[in-house]
Amino acid sequence: IDLLFTPVRSPQSNGMSEAFVKTLKRDYASTVILPDAGTFLALLPGWIDDYCEVHPHSGLKFRSPREFLRLSA
């Protein structure tokens, strides 16, 4: 694992964080019934895994982040 740091409150890190939260809300949280925070927290790891492994990203030529990294190596 390589640790990479983006400066706190930088436009780059803020934009990436906001885009992730927007996608999480739009493509995952809005598609299921979430009666409480526990349900959300139980589903979150699976959503993050799907986002990284399966979900296509336009900036990565419609590949998932992990697929993009595998093909780049």
C-alpha positions as CSV (number, residue, x, y, z in Angstrom):
1,I,0.0,0.0,0.0
2,D,1.3,3.4,-1.0
3,L,0.1,6.3,1.1
4,L,-0.7,9.4,-0.9
5,F,-1.7,12.7,0.7
6,T,-3.7,15.5,-0.8
7,P,-3.6,18.8,1.1
8,V,-6.6,19.3,3.4
9,R,-9.1,21.7,2.0
10,S,-7.5,21.7,-1.5
11,P,-9.8,22.0,-4.5
12,Q,-8.7,18.6,-5.7
13,S,-9.5,16.7,-2.5
14,N,-12.7,18.6,-1.9
15,G,-13.9,17.9,-5.5
16,M,-13.0,14.2,-5.2
17,S,-14.8,13.9,-1.9
18,E,-17.9,15.7,-3.1
19,A,-18.1,13.6,-6.2
20,F,-17.8,10.4,-4.2
21,V,-20.6,11.5,-1.8
22,K,-22.8,12.5,-4.7
23,T,-22.4,9.1,-6.4
24,L,-22.9,7.3,-3.1
25,K,-26.2,9.1,-2.5
26,R,-27.4,8.9,-6.1
27,D,-26.4,5.4,-7.1
28,Y,-26.5,3.5,-3.8
29,A,-28.3,5.1,-0.8
30,S,-31.3,6.4,-2.9
31,T,-32.0,2.8,-4.2
32,V,-32.7,1.1,-0.9
33,I,-34.9,1.7,2.2
34,L,-32.7,3.0,5.0
35,P,-34.7,2.9,8.3
36,D,-31.8,3.8,10.5
37,A,-28.0,4.6,10.6
38,G,-27.2,1.0,11.4
39,T,-28.6,-0.2,8.1
40,F,-26.6,2.4,6.2
41,L,-23.4,1.5,8.0
42,A,-24.0,-2.2,7.4
43,L,-24.5,-1.6,3.6
44,L,-21.6,0.9,3.2
45,P,-18.7,-1.5,2.9
46,G,-20.4,-3.4,0.0
47,W,-21.3,-0.1,-1.7
48,I,-17.6,1.1,-1.5
49,D,-16.4,-2.3,-2.8
50,D,-18.9,-2.1,-5.7
51,Y,-17.9,1.5,-6.4
52,C,-14.2,0.6,-6.6
53,E,-14.5,-2.8,-8.3
54,V,-17.6,-2.6,-10.6
55,H,-18.9,1.0,-11.0
56,P,-17.8,2.6,-14.3
57,H,-16.1,6.0,-14.1
58,S,-16.1,8.3,-17.1
59,G,-12.7,9.7,-16.2
60,L,-11.3,6.2,-16.3
61,K,-12.7,5.4,-19.8
62,F,-15.7,3.8,-18.1
63,R,-13.7,1.4,-16.1
64,S,-13.8,0.8,-12.4
65,P,-10.9,2.2,-10.4
66,R,-9.5,-1.3,-9.6
67,E,-9.9,-2.4,-13.3
68,F,-8.1,0.8,-14.4
69,L,-5.2,0.1,-12.0
70,R,-5.0,-3.6,-13.1
71,L,-4.8,-2.6,-16.7
72,S,-2.3,0.2,-16.0
73,A,0.2,-2.0,-14.2
